[in-house]
Amino acid sequence: MREMIRVCDERDLPREGNVCEMAEGNLCVARIGGRIAVIGNHCPHSGGPLGQGMVEAGKVICPLHGWAFDVGTGATEEDDELHVPVFESEVRDGALFVRPPERPS
């Protein structure tokens, strides 16, 4: 299992109900229900920047076409075949840490 990497200071995280782009635009970070969720930032439908979207009912909404991605599963109701990656994350020692996905062998 890969080690977690530091992404940002806790003070840089979005407020409740908001999202932001991090890690050179590759991560969408959302604060939902008091917890931090980290998913891939690129909508697989249109390439939209999810980190510029909105949060609604535990989902991040793509700003381009309105597709909603569940922050727990990465799935969308719009297409069973498409999803975004979901990253394990934690806030500790005043910073956000994210575990990068395993590389395929």
KAJOZI-V123516 format. One record per residue. N is the residue number from 1. PHI is phi as a letter, one per 30 degrees, with the letter a starting at -180 (* if undefined). Layout:
n->[N,N]
phi->[PHI,PHI]
//
This chain:
n->[1,2,3,4,5,6,7,8,9,10,11,12,13,14,15,16,17,18,19,20,21,22,23,24,25,26,27,28,29,30,31,32,33,34,35,36,37,38,39,40,41,42,43,44,45,46,47,48,49,50,51,52,53,54,55,56,57,58,59,60,61,62,63,64,65,66,67,68,69,70,71,72,73,74,75,76,77,78,79,80,81,82,83,84,85,86,87,88,89,90,91,92,93,94,95,96,97,98,99,100,101,102,103,104,105]
phi->[*,d,d,d,c,d,c,a,d,e,d,d,d,d,d,e,i,c,b,a,c,b,h,h,i,c,b,c,c,b,c,b,h,i,c,c,b,b,b,d,d,c,d,d,d,b,i,d,d,e,d,c,d,b,c,a,h,i,b,c,c,d,d,d,b,i,d,c,c,d,d,d,c,i,d,b,d,d,a,d,d,c,a,c,d,c,c,d,b,a,c,b,h,i,b,c,c,b,c,d,d,d,d,d,d]
//
